Amino acid sequence: MVRRYETTHPWLKFSAANIQRAGPRLWSLLGECQSKCEHIAGAPLRPDVATDLHRVYLAKGALATTAIEGNTLSEREVLEVLDGKLKLPPSREYLKQEIDNIVAAFERIWKQVGSGTLPRLTVTEFENLNRCVLDGLSLEDGAFPGVIRSHEVGVSRYRGAPPEDCRHLLERLADWLQGPEFEAPAGTEIIMGIIRAVMAHLYIAWIHPFGDGNGRTARLVEYRILLASGAPSPAVHLLGNHYNLTRAEYYRQLDRASATGGDYVPFVEYAVRGMLDGLREELATIRKFQLDIIWRNYVHEAFRERKTEVEKRRRDLLLVLSDQDLPVKMAKITQLNPSTARAYAGKTRMVLNRDLNALRRMGLIQRGAQGCQARKEIIEAFLPFRMEPPKSLAGADSATG
């Protein structure tokens, strides 16, 4: 029997052959994504820092998943939702409900993956995810949480698959995503997880099986697949973040994929590039926390045998300077925080100057025309050799910098 979608949506072929034939550029991007996911997963961080980062990325992921569909809450407000503190007027309460639904779904999937009880993808599971997305929300006529639509739908110029074929298409999608085409050779689990996640997202968008919440359901399926593949928690939200940040391009790539008869490789490459950019940013953030901890340990080690009050004051001065991203003029150093102001209250400028020169002689700060700055770069052991000081610190040491 020929189904109607085979005529209206011939690109729904459930084949990964194009990915398998993709050129080295895409596979290089995917390889770097897996490598960076492994670096993030193995990054040592203080538990409080890791918890805070997890919370921030959870907020970003929940916001991105809903913002692309029109949710106007800010990241700060979403963090307040996570803390149970956000109060909204009745006219905007639905915005909080949308976030609550997504966070609850994230947490449910997280617990299932962690406990090894994640069910197989089935039509029922797709329906459950859509039910989570739409719970408690006011919906358009004909749309019901977790119920496959029985009417025609469209987004802009795109028409979803025929309603009578949606259940069949979801069954095929579930079988395909868990079939032999996506089996991961050892060591490529995250690579294949990314491909599966993007393809699942694309096919749900193409099929459009529900009366509402298809985009959010697609992003939950992405999250589910990435988390189950072994991707670390900060990374599993990055695809949704990328789609939201590049919303116009996202819709353009979706349209192009169907208009070209199902040439989905450009969409996959667009998605993977965005994920890789996000991974690089996350690694930079994590590295900053790690360097700060190592630097502070190095400072305390440098002053381990220096126990006088003067040496303690110099150590604390160095730690305050270490918190600054840019050089600080000498005249502003005592204004950096209350403890520094108290330490130098009643002391002459000569005392501060002597302390700074002592730190410079220890090789722990630089002084130049732009001011004073901690030399954190000395613990960055394997970065490219610097032929000269950064321009912002160039110039001879100055007692008045």
TORBA-432540 format. One line per field, with one value per atom (N, C-alpha, C): atom name; x, y, z; residue number from 1. Coordinates in steps of 0.1 Angstrom, whole numbers. Layout:
% TORBA-432540
atom = [CA_...]
xx = [X_...]
yy = [Y_...]
zz = [Z_...]
n = [NUM_...]
//
This chain:
% TORBA-432540
atom = [N_CA_C_N_CA_C_N_CA_C_N_CA_C_N_CA_C_N_CA_C_N_CA_C_N_CA_C_N_CA_C_N_CA_C_N_CA_C_N_CA_C_N_CA_C_N_CA_C_N_CA_C_N_CA_C_N_CA_C_N_CA_C_N_CA_C_N_CA_C_N_CA_C_N_CA_C_N_CA_C_N_CA_C_N_CA_C_N_CA_C_N_CA_C_N_CA_C_N_CA_C_N_CA_C_N_CA_C_N_CA_C_N_CA_C_N_CA_C_N_CA_C_N_CA_C_N_CA_C_N_CA_C_N_CA_C_N_CA_C_N_CA_C_N_CA_C_N_CA_C_N_CA_C_N_CA_C_N_CA_C_N_CA_C_N_CA_C_N_CA_C_N_CA_C_N_CA_C_N_CA_C_N_CA_C_N_CA_C_N_CA_C_N_CA_C_N_CA_C_N_CA_C_N_CA_C_N_CA_C_N_CA_C_N_CA_C_N_CA_C_N_CA_C_N_CA_C_N_CA_C_N_CA_C_N_CA_C_N_CA_C_N_CA_C_N_CA_C_N_CA_C_N_CA_C_N_CA_C_N_CA_C_N_CA_C_N_CA_C_N_CA_C_N_CA_C_N_CA_C_N_CA_C_N_CA_C_N_CA_C_N_CA_C_N_CA_C_N_CA_C_N_CA_C_N_CA_C_N_CA_C_N_CA_C_N_CA_C_N_CA_C_N_CA_C_N_CA_C_N_CA_C_N_CA_C_N_CA_C_N_CA_C_N_CA_C_N_CA_C_N_CA_C_N_CA_C_N_CA_C_N_CA_C_N_CA_C_N_CA_C_N_CA_C_N_CA_C_N_CA_C_N_CA_C_N_CA_C_N_CA_C_N_CA_C_N_CA_C_N_CA_C_N_CA_C_N_CA_C_N_CA_C_N_CA_C_N_CA_C_N_CA_C_N_CA_C_N_CA_C_N_CA_C_N_CA_C_N_CA_C_N_CA_C_N_CA_C_N_CA_C_N_CA_C_N_CA_C_N_CA_C_N_CA_C_N_CA_C_N_CA_C_N_CA_C_N_CA_C_N_CA_C_N_CA_C_N_CA_C_N_CA_C_N_CA_C_N_CA_C_N_CA_C_N_CA_C_N_CA_C_N_CA_C_N_CA_C_N_CA_C_N_CA_C_N_CA_C_N_CA_C_N_CA_C_N_CA_C_N_CA_C_N_CA_C_N_CA_C_N_CA_C_N_CA_C_N_CA_C_N_CA_C_N_CA_C_N_CA_C_N_CA_C_N_CA_C_N_CA_C_N_CA_C_N_CA_C_N_CA_C_N_CA_C_N_CA_C_N_CA_C_N_CA_C_N_CA_C_N_CA_C_N_CA_C_N_CA_C_N_CA_C_N_CA_C_N_CA_C_N_CA_C_N_CA_C_N_CA_C_N_CA_C_N_CA_C_N_CA_C_N_CA_C_N_CA_C_N_CA_C_N_CA_C_N_CA_C_N_CA_C_N_CA_C_N_CA_C_N_CA_C_N_CA_C_N_CA_C_N_CA_C_N_CA_C_N_CA_C_N_CA_C_N_CA_C_N_CA_C_N_CA_C_N_CA_C_N_CA_C_N_CA_C_N_CA_C_N_CA_C_N_CA_C_N_CA_C_N_CA_C_N_CA_C_N_CA_C_N_CA_C_N_CA_C_N_CA_C_N_CA_C_N_CA_C_N_CA_C_N_CA_C_N_CA_C_N_CA_C_N_CA_C_N_CA_C_N_CA_C_N_CA_C_N_CA_C_N_CA_C_N_CA_C_N_CA_C_N_CA_C_N_CA_C_N_CA_C_N_CA_C_N_CA_C_N_CA_C_N_CA_C_N_CA_C_N_CA_C_N_CA_C_N_CA_C_N_CA_C_N_CA_C_N_CA_C_N_CA_C_N_CA_C_N_CA_C_N_CA_C_N_CA_C_N_CA_C_N_CA_C_N_CA_C_N_CA_C_N_CA_C_N_CA_C_N_CA_C_N_CA_C_N_CA_C_N_CA_C_N_CA_C_N_CA_C_N_CA_C_N_CA_C_N_CA_C_N_CA_C_N_CA_C_N_CA_C_N_CA_C_N_CA_C_N_CA_C_N_CA_C_N_CA_C_N_CA_C_N_CA_C_N_CA_C_N_CA_C_N_CA_C_N_CA_C_N_CA_C_N_CA_C_N_CA_C_N_CA_C_N_CA_C_N_CA_C_N_CA_C_N_CA_C_N_CA_C_N_CA_C_N_CA_C_N_CA_C_N_CA_C_N_CA_C_N_CA_C_N_CA_C_N_CA_C_N_CA_C_N_CA_C_N_CA_C_N_CA_C_N_CA_C_N_CA_C_N_CA_C_N_CA_C_N_CA_C_N_CA_C_N_CA_C_N_CA_C_N_CA_C_N_CA_C_N_CA_C_N_CA_C_N_CA_C_N_CA_C_N_CA_C_N_CA_C_N_CA_C_N_CA_C_N_CA_C_N_CA_C_N_CA_C_N_CA_C_N_CA_C_N_CA_C_N_CA_C_N_CA_C_N_CA_C_N_CA_C_N_CA_C_N_CA_C_N_CA_C_N_CA_C_N_CA_C_N_CA_C_N_CA_C_N_CA_C_N_CA_C_N_CA_C_N_CA_C_N_CA_C_N_CA_C_N_CA_C_N_CA_C_N_CA_C_N_CA_C_N_CA_C_N_CA_C_N_CA_C_N_CA_C_N_CA_C_N_CA_C_N_CA_C_N_CA_C_N_CA_C_N_CA_C_N_CA_C_N_CA_C_N_CA_C_N_CA_C_N_CA_C_N_CA_C_N_CA_C_N_CA_C_N_CA_C_N_CA_C_N_CA_C_N_CA_C_N_CA_C_N_CA_C_N_CA_C_N_CA_C_N_CA_C_N_CA_C_N_CA_C_N_CA_C_N_CA_C_N_CA_C_N_CA_C_N_CA_C_N_CA_C_N_CA_C_N_CA_C_N_CA_C_N_CA_C_N_CA_C_N_CA_C_N_CA_C_N_CA_C_N_CA_C_N_CA_C_N_CA_C_N_CA_C_N_CA_C_N_CA_C_N_CA_C_N_CA_C_N_CA_C_N_CA_C_N_CA_C_N_CA_C_N_CA_C]
xx = [8_0_9_6_14_7_15_10_11_2_2_15_22_34_45_44_54_53_41_39_41_36_37_51_57_70_79_83_92_106_110_123_124_112_112_116_129_134_141_143_149_162_171_184_195_205_217_228_225_235_243_236_242_253_250_259_271_269_280_290_284_292_297_294_298_313_318_332_339_352_360_357_352_349_339_328_318_324_331_336_347_355_364_357_346_339_333_328_322_333_345_356_360_360_364_353_341_330_331_334_336_348_359_371_368_361_358_348_339_329_337_347_355_363_369_376_367_355_346_342_339_335_346_358_369_375_369_375_373_384_383_378_368_363_358_358_353_338_332_318_309_312_302_303_315_316_309_311_304_289_284_269_264_271_267_267_277_278_267_264_253_240_238_225_224_235_235_232_239_236_222_217_203_193_196_188_189_201_203_195_196_190_175_169_154_150_157_153_154_165_166_155_152_141_128_125_112_113_124_125_123_128_127_112_104_89_82_90_83_84_89_90_100_95_103_109_110_117_132_139_153_160_173_181_180_181_180_166_156_142_141_148_148_155_166_173_165_156_147_136_132_123_129_142_149_149_150_151_137_127_113_110_116_115_107_105_100_85_80_66_62_52_47_33_28_14_6_-6_-14_-13_-12_-11_2_12_25_29_20_23_26_20_22_37_44_58_66_63_69_65_52_48_55_58_66_80_86_100_99_89_87_85_78_76_89_97_109_119_120_129_125_112_107_111_109_113_128_136_151_154_148_151_147_135_130_140_144_153_167_172_184_184_173_172_171_164_163_177_184_197_207_206_215_212_199_195_195_198_197_183_173_159_154_162_157_150_137_130_135_132_135_126_131_123_111_99_87_78_67_57_51_50_45_55_68_78_77_75_74_61_51_38_40_48_50_58_68_76_68_59_50_41_36_27_34_47_55_56_58_60_48_36_23_15_19_12_8_-5_-10_-10_-8_-8_-21_-24_-35_-31_-38_-34_-44_-39_-48_-58_-69_-80_-74_-78_-73_-60_-53_-41_-43_-38_-39_-26_-22_-9_-7_3_7_-2_-10_-19_-15_-13_-9_-20_-17_-28_-36_-48_-57_-61_-53_-56_-44_-45_-34_-28_-15_-8_3_7_18_25_38_45_51_46_50_45_55_51_52_57_59_47_43_32_37_32_35_31_35_31_16_10_-4_-7_-18_-21_-23_-28_-31_-18_-6_6_16_11_21_25_15_19_29_26_35_49_49_62_70_63_70_75_68_72_85_85_97_109_106_117_123_115_120_129_123_131_144_144_155_166_162_172_179_172_178_182_183_187_202_206_220_227_220_227_233_228_234_241_245_253_267_272_284_296_306_318_324_332_337_345_343_350_344_332_326_311_309_295_289_297_292_290_300_298_285_282_270_258_260_249_245_255_252_245_249_243_228_226_213_204_209_202_197_206_202_193_195_185_172_171_158_151_158_153_147_155_151_138_138_126_114_115_103_98_107_103_96_101_95_81_81_68_57_62_53_41_43_33_22_25_16_9_-2_-9_-1_8_16_28_38_50_59_59_68_82_85_99_105_97_102_103_94_95_108_111_123_135_135_147_149_137_138_144_140_146_161_165_179_186_181_187_188_177_177_188_189_199_213_216_229_233_224_227_230_222_224_236_242_254_266_265_276_281_274_278_276_285_284_273_268_256_257_268_269_267_271_271_257_248_236_226_228_219_224_236_242_235_229_222_210_202_191_195_206_211_215_221_226_214_204_192_185_185_178_187_200_208_209_207_207_194_183_170_166_170_167_174_186_194_188_184_178_166_157_145_149_159_164_169_177_183_172_162_151_144_141_134_142_155_164_164_165_166_154_142_131_130_133_132_141_152_162_160_148_144_151_154_159_174_181_196_198_200_201_215_225_239_242_238_240_234_222_216_224_228_237_249_256_268_266_255_251_250_243_240_253_262_274_284_284_293_289_276_271_274_273_276_291_299_314_317_311_314_310_298_294_304_309_318_331_336_348_346_334_331_330_324_323_337_345_359_367_365_372_367_354_349_354_354_359_374_382_396_399_391_392_391_381_380_392_396_408_420_423_435_434_422_421_425_420_424_439_444_459_467_463_470_470_459_457_466_466_475_489_493_507_511_501_504_506_498_499_512_516_529_541_540_550_552_542_543_543_545_544_554_566_576_577_568_568_556_558_548_546_553_552_539_535_522_524_536_539_537_543_542_527_520_506_498_502_495_498_511_514_508_507_500_485_478_464_463_472_472_473_482_483_470_464_451_440_440_430_433_446_450_447_447_445_430_421_407_404_414_411_416_407_410_420_420_428_438_448_458_451_456_450_460_455_464_467_479_482_472_468_459_445_442_429_430_442_444_437_438_433_417_412_397_391_399_394_384_386_376_379_369_371_383_387_398_411_412_424_424_413_412_416_412_415_430_436_450_459_455_464_459_449_444_454_457_467_481_483_497_500_512_516_516_516_517_530_540_553_552_543_542_536_525_519_529_537_547_557_561_571_566_553_547_546_542_541_555_565_578_583_580_583_577_564_557_563_567_573_586_594_607_605_594_591_586_584_579_564_557_542_533_539_531_539_533_539_534_544_540_544_535_537_529_529_522_507_502_487_484_493_490_497_491_497_487_493_485_492_485_491_495_507_512_507_494_489_494_499_503_515_522_534_530_517_513_506_506_500_512_515_528_530_520_523_516_513_508_519_517_527_536_549_559_556_557_554_568_569_582_583_572_572_560_560_549_537_525_512_513_507_508_502_492_486_495_506_516_530_530_544_549_562_568_576_585_594_587_592_586_585_575_573_569_575_571_558_553_541_530_532_522_509]
yy = [-12_0_13_22_34_44_49_59_73_82_95_103_101_109_106_94_90_99_105_114_129_132_146_149_139_141_130_129_118_118_129_130_122_118_110_96_94_81_72_78_71_64_72_67_76_70_78_77_73_71_84_95_108_112_109_112_103_90_81_85_92_97_111_117_131_132_144_146_148_149_150_162_173_184_181_175_171_162_151_142_148_157_164_172_179_186_177_166_156_150_148_142_152_165_175_177_175_176_165_153_142_144_149_151_162_172_183_178_170_164_156_148_140_149_160_169_175_179_185_175_163_152_149_150_147_159_171_183_183_184_185_199_200_213_211_222_221_218_210_206_218_229_240_247_247_253_245_232_222_223_224_225_238_249_262_262_256_256_247_236_227_235_243_250_261_268_278_272_261_255_249_244_239_251_262_274_278_278_282_272_259_249_250_252_254_266_277_290_288_282_281_272_261_252_259_269_276_289_296_309_309_298_297_296_292_291_303_313_326_330_321_325_336_346_359_361_351_352_354_361_363_351_350_339_341_354_356_351_354_349_334_327_313_307_314_309_311_321_323_312_308_296_284_281_270_271_283_285_286_285_286_300_311_324_333_329_338_340_352_356_364_359_366_369_380_383_372_370_360_359_371_372_366_364_359_346_340_328_316_316_305_304_316_315_307_309_300_286_283_270_262_270_264_259_268_265_253_253_243_229_229_217_211_220_216_211_218_214_201_199_186_175_177_167_164_175_173_164_167_160_146_143_130_121_127_120_118_128_127_115_114_103_90_89_76_72_81_78_74_81_78_65_61_49_37_39_28_24_33_29_36_42_50_40_42_33_35_25_26_37_43_52_45_49_43_54_51_62_66_57_61_71_68_78_91_92_105_112_104_110_115_108_112_125_126_138_150_148_159_163_153_155_164_161_169_183_185_199_207_201_209_209_202_200_214_216_228_241_239_251_252_264_267_264_255_251_255_255_258_247_250_240_228_216_204_199_206_202_197_185_179_174_176_171_156_152_138_130_138_131_134_124_126_133_143_151_143_148_142_152_163_173_178_185_190_202_204_215_220_232_238_249_251_262_270_283_291_284_282_276_260_255_241_234_223_215_202_198_186_174_162_150_148_140_137_132_136_131_116_110_96_88_94_87_90_99_104_92_84_73_63_60_51_57_70_77_77_79_79_65_55_41_38_43_41_49_61_69_63_58_51_39_31_19_22_33_37_42_51_57_47_35_25_13_15_4_4_-5_-8_4_13_25_34_34_43_35_23_16_23_25_32_23_23_15_21_12_16_29_38_51_62_59_69_71_68_68_82_92_106_111_108_112_107_94_88_94_97_103_117_124_138_136_127_125_120_111_106_117_125_136_146_150_160_154_141_135_133_130_129_142_152_166_169_167_171_163_150_142_145_149_153_166_175_188_185_176_172_166_156_149_158_166_175_167_157_147_152_163_168_181_184_196_208_207_218_212_220_216_206_206_197_201_214_219_215_218_215_199_192_177_173_178_175_178_189_193_184_179_169_156_152_139_141_153_155_154_161_160_146_138_124_116_117_110_114_126_131_126_128_123_108_101_86_82_90_87_89_96_98_113_122_136_142_150_156_166_169_177_191_198_211_211_199_198_195_189_183_194_206_218_226_223_232_233_222_222_232_230_239_254_256_270_276_267_272_275_267_269_283_285_297_310_309_320_324_314_316_312_318_314_315_326_327_317_314_304_290_288_275_272_282_280_279_286_286_272_266_253_242_244_234_235_247_248_242_245_241_226_219_205_198_203_197_201_214_219_213_207_201_186_182_167_159_165_157_157_167_168_174_166_170_173_169_171_186_196_210_213_208_210_204_192_185_193_197_205_218_225_237_234_223_220_217_209_204_216_225_237_245_247_254_247_234_226_228_227_228_242_253_266_267_261_261_253_241_233_241_249_257_267_274_284_277_266_259_255_250_246_258_270_282_286_285_288_279_266_256_258_261_263_275_286_298_294_286_282_274_265_256_264_274_282_291_295_303_295_283_274_272_268_265_277_289_301_304_303_306_297_284_274_278_283_287_299_308_320_317_308_304_296_288_281_291_301_311_318_320_327_318_305_295_298_302_305_320_328_342_345_345_345_359_369_382_389_399_406_413_418_425_415_403_393_388_387_383_394_407_418_418_415_414_402_391_380_383_389_393_403_412_422_415_405_398_390_384_377_386_399_408_412_415_418_406_394_382_381_388_388_398_406_416_411_413_408_418_430_441_447_453_460_471_473_483_494_506_517_517_522_521_529_540_549_542_532_525_512_507_494_493_504_503_504_507_508_495_485_472_465_465_459_464_462_467_462_449_444_451_454_461_475_481_495_495_486_485_482_473_470_482_491_502_516_515_527_532_545_551_549_542_539_548_552_561_553_561_555_547_551_545_530_527_514_505_510_502_500_511_510_499_499_489_475_473_460_455_464_461_457_465_461_448_445_432_420_422_412_411_422_422_414_417_410_395_391_376_370_379_374_372_377_374_385_397_407_414_421_430_444_454_468_475_483_490_502_508_521_520_508_506_502_499_495_482_476_464_452_441_429_416_407_394_386_380_372_358_356_342_334_340_332_323_326_317_303_301_287_280_287_281_275_263_257_255_250_246_255_267_276_281_286_290_301_300_309_323_332_346_353_359_366_379_385_398_399_408_409_414_411_416_431_437_451_459_454_461_464_455_457_461_464_468_480_481_493_490_498_495_495_488_488_502_505_519_519_527_528_536_542_550_544_532_526_522]
zz = [0_0_0_-9_-9_0_9_19_13_18_12_14_25_27_17_10_0_-12_-14_-24_-20_-8_-3_3_10_17_13_0_-4_2_9_15_28_33_46_43_41_36_47_59_70_66_60_56_61_66_70_60_47_37_34_34_30_41_54_64_62_59_58_46_37_25_27_38_40_39_35_34_47_47_59_68_62_71_82_79_89_99_95_104_113_108_116_127_123_133_144_140_149_158_153_161_171_168_177_188_184_194_204_200_209_218_212_220_231_228_237_248_244_254_264_259_269_278_273_281_292_288_298_308_304_313_323_319_328_335_334_340_355_363_377_381_389_394_408_416_430_428_438_437_436_443_443_429_423_410_399_400_391_392_404_406_400_403_397_382_376_361_356_362_358_359_369_371_360_357_346_333_329_316_315_327_327_324_330_327_313_307_293_284_287_279_279_291_293_286_287_280_265_260_246_240_247_242_241_249_249_242_242_236_221_215_200_196_206_203_208_214_217_232_241_255_257_264_265_279_287_300_297_307_306_313_311_317_332_337_352_357_350_354_354_344_344_356_360_372_384_385_396_395_384_383_389_386_392_407_412_426_433_425_430_435_429_434_424_412_402_404_405_406_394_387_375_376_369_369_362_364_358_342_336_322_316_325_320_327_335_342_333_321_312_308_308_305_315_327_338_337_333_331_320_309_299_303_311_317_327_335_345_338_327_320_314_308_302_313_323_334_340_342_347_338_325_315_315_316_317_329_340_353_352_346_344_336_325_316_323_330_337_347_355_364_357_346_339_334_328_323_334_345_356_363_363_370_360_347_338_334_336_334_322_314_302_292_289_281_266_258_244_238_227_220_213_216_210_207_200_198_212_221_234_241_239_245_239_226_219_225_226_232_246_254_268_268_260_259_255_245_241_252_260_271_282_284_294_289_276_271_272_270_269_282_292_304_310_312_319_310_297_288_280_277_268_254_247_233_223_210_199_197_191_188_181_185_179_184_193_199_213_216_230_234_247_251_249_242_240_231_223_213_199_191_177_170_162_156_145_143_133_123_122_112_106_95_87_95_95_101_92_95_87_95_92_98_87_86_75_62_53_40_41_52_53_58_52_57_63_75_81_73_77_70_72_63_64_78_84_98_99_89_89_89_85_85_97_106_116_126_130_139_132_120_112_111_108_107_120_131_144_147_143_146_137_125_116_122_127_132_144_153_165_161_152_148_141_133_126_135_144_153_162_165_173_165_152_143_140_131_128_121_114_108_118_131_141_152_149_159_159_171_173_175_167_170_183_190_202_201_210_210_202_195_187_192_205_210_210_213_213_199_190_176_170_172_167_175_188_195_190_186_180_167_158_145_148_156_159_165_174_180_169_160_150_140_136_127_133_146_153_153_156_156_143_132_119_115_117_113_121_134_141_135_132_126_112_105_92_93_102_104_111_121_128_133_142_145_155_162_172_169_175_172_177_187_192_199_201_209_201_188_181_182_182_183_196_207_221_223_217_218_210_199_191_200_207_214_227_232_243_239_227_221_219_214_212_226_236_249_254_252_257_250_237_229_233_234_238_251_261_275_275_268_268_261_252_245_253_264_273_272_266_265_279_284_298_298_310_312_306_307_300_285_279_264_258_266_261_257_262_259_247_242_232_219_214_201_202_213_215_216_223_225_211_203_189_181_181_172_177_190_194_191_192_190_175_166_152_146_152_149_134_127_113_105_108_100_103_115_119_109_108_100_85_81_67_64_73_71_71_80_79_66_61_48_37_37_27_26_38_38_32_33_27_12_10_-4_-14_-9_-17_-18_-14_-15_-4_8_19_20_14_15_29_39_53_58_50_54_58_50_54_68_71_84_95_93_103_105_94_96_103_100_107_122_125_139_146_140_146_148_138_140_152_154_165_178_179_191_194_184_186_192_186_191_206_210_224_232_228_235_238_228_230_240_240_250_264_265_278_283_275_279_284_277_281_295_298_311_322_319_328_331_320_321_330_329_337_352_355_369_374_365_369_371_362_363_376_379_391_404_404_416_416_405_404_408_403_405_420_426_441_449_445_452_450_438_435_444_445_453_468_473_487_489_479_480_480_472_471_484_492_505_517_514_525_536_533_543_547_541_544_553_566_576_583_580_586_582_590_586_572_570_557_546_547_536_534_545_544_536_539_532_517_514_500_493_500_494_491_501_499_488_487_476_462_461_449_445_455_453_448_453_449_434_431_417_408_413_405_400_407_404_392_388_378_364_354_341_334_338_331_341_336_345_353_365_374_378_376_380_395_399_413_421_416_424_427_419_421_428_431_437_451_459_472_472_461_459_454_452_446_455_468_477_491_500_514_521_519_527_523_509_505_510_510_516_530_538_552_554_546_547_545_537_534_539_547_554_563_563_571_567_556_551_539_537_526_513_502_489_487_495_494_498_508_513_502_496_485_473_470_460_463_476_480_479_483_482_467_458_444_438_442_437_442_455_460_452_449_441_427_422_408_409_419_420_422_428_429_416_406_393_393_402_403_397_395_388_378_369_359_362_360_362_349_344_331_330_319_317_319_317_319_333_341_355_359_369_375_372_370_367_371_377_382_369_371_359_359_358_358_347_336_325_328_339_342_346_349_352_340_328_316_309_313_310_295_287_274_263_267_257_248_236_227_234_231_238_234_244_241_239_227_223_231_235_241_250_260_269_261_267_260_259_248_245_257_264_274_286_286_297_292_280_274_281_281_287_298_302_313_326_336_349_354_361_366_380_388_402_404_393_394_386_380_372_380]
n = [1_1_1_2_2_2_3_3_3_4_4_4_5_5_5_6_6_6_7_7_7_8_8_8_9_9_9_10_10_10_11_11_11_12_12_12_13_13_13_14_14_14_15_15_15_16_16_16_17_17_17_18_18_18_19_19_19_20_20_20_21_21_21_22_22_22_23_23_23_24_24_24_25_25_25_26_26_26_27_27_27_28_28_28_29_29_29_30_30_30_31_31_31_32_32_32_33_33_33_34_34_34_35_35_35_36_36_36_37_37_37_38_38_38_39_39_39_40_40_40_41_41_41_42_42_42_43_43_43_44_44_44_45_45_45_46_46_46_47_47_47_48_48_48_49_49_49_50_50_50_51_51_51_52_52_52_53_53_53_54_54_54_55_55_55_56_56_56_57_57_57_58_58_58_59_59_59_60_60_60_61_61_61_62_62_62_63_63_63_64_64_64_65_65_65_66_66_66_67_67_67_68_68_68_69_69_69_70_70_70_71_71_71_72_72_72_73_73_73_74_74_74_75_75_75_76_76_76_77_77_77_78_78_78_79_79_79_80_80_80_81_81_81_82_82_82_83_83_83_84_84_84_85_85_85_86_86_86_87_87_87_88_88_88_89_89_89_90_90_90_91_91_91_92_92_92_93_93_93_94_94_94_95_95_95_96_96_96_97_97_97_98_98_98_99_99_99_100_100_100_101_101_101_102_102_102_103_103_103_104_104_104_105_105_105_106_106_106_107_107_107_108_108_108_109_109_109_110_110_110_111_111_111_112_112_112_113_113_113_114_114_114_115_115_115_116_116_116_117_117_117_118_118_118_119_119_119_120_120_120_121_121_121_122_122_122_123_123_123_124_124_124_125_125_125_126_126_126_127_127_127_128_128_128_129_129_129_130_130_130_131_131_131_132_132_132_133_133_133_134_134_134_135_135_135_136_136_136_137_137_137_138_138_138_139_139_139_140_140_140_141_141_141_142_142_142_143_143_143_144_144_144_145_145_145_146_146_146_147_147_147_148_148_148_149_149_149_150_150_150_151_151_151_152_152_152_153_153_153_154_154_154_155_155_155_156_156_156_157_157_157_158_158_158_159_159_159_160_160_160_161_161_161_162_162_162_163_163_163_164_164_164_165_165_165_166_166_166_167_167_167_168_168_168_169_169_169_170_170_170_171_171_171_172_172_172_173_173_173_174_174_174_175_175_175_176_176_176_177_177_177_178_178_178_179_179_179_180_180_180_181_181_181_182_182_182_183_183_183_184_184_184_185_185_185_186_186_186_187_187_187_188_188_188_189_189_189_190_190_190_191_191_191_192_192_192_193_193_193_194_194_194_195_195_195_196_196_196_197_197_197_198_198_198_199_199_199_200_200_200_201_201_201_202_202_202_203_203_203_204_204_204_205_205_205_206_206_206_207_207_207_208_208_208_209_209_209_210_210_210_211_211_211_212_212_212_213_213_213_214_214_214_215_215_215_216_216_216_217_217_217_218_218_218_219_219_219_220_220_220_221_221_221_222_222_222_223_223_223_224_224_224_225_225_225_226_226_226_227_227_227_228_228_228_229_229_229_230_230_230_231_231_231_232_232_232_233_233_233_234_234_234_235_235_235_236_236_236_237_237_237_238_238_238_239_239_239_240_240_240_241_241_241_242_242_242_243_243_243_244_244_244_245_245_245_246_246_246_247_247_247_248_248_248_249_249_249_250_250_250_251_251_251_252_252_252_253_253_253_254_254_254_255_255_255_256_256_256_257_257_257_258_258_258_259_259_259_260_260_260_261_261_261_262_262_262_263_263_263_264_264_264_265_265_265_266_266_266_267_267_267_268_268_268_269_269_269_270_270_270_271_271_271_272_272_272_273_273_273_274_274_274_275_275_275_276_276_276_277_277_277_278_278_278_279_279_279_280_280_280_281_281_281_282_282_282_283_283_283_284_284_284_285_285_285_286_286_286_287_287_287_288_288_288_289_289_289_290_290_290_291_291_291_292_292_292_293_293_293_294_294_294_295_295_295_296_296_296_297_297_297_298_298_298_299_299_299_300_300_300_301_301_301_302_302_302_303_303_303_304_304_304_305_305_305_306_306_306_307_307_307_308_308_308_309_309_309_310_310_310_311_311_311_312_312_312_313_313_313_314_314_314_315_315_315_316_316_316_317_317_317_318_318_318_319_319_319_320_320_320_321_321_321_322_322_322_323_323_323_324_324_324_325_325_325_326_326_326_327_327_327_328_328_328_329_329_329_330_330_330_331_331_331_332_332_332_333_333_333_334_334_334_335_335_335_336_336_336_337_337_337_338_338_338_339_339_339_340_340_340_341_341_341_342_342_342_343_343_343_344_344_344_345_345_345_346_346_346_347_347_347_348_348_348_349_349_349_350_350_350_351_351_351_352_352_352_353_353_353_354_354_354_355_355_355_356_356_356_357_357_357_358_358_358_359_359_359_360_360_360_361_361_361_362_362_362_363_363_363_364_364_364_365_365_365_366_366_366_367_367_367_368_368_368_369_369_369_370_370_370_371_371_371_372_372_372_373_373_373_374_374_374_375_375_375_376_376_376_377_377_377_378_378_378_379_379_379_380_380_380_381_381_381_382_382_382_383_383_383_384_384_384_385_385_385_386_386_386_387_387_387_388_388_388_389_389_389_390_390_390_391_391_391_392_392_392_393_393_393_394_394_394_395_395_395_396_396_396_397_397_397_398_398_398_399_399_399_400_400_400_401_401_401]
//
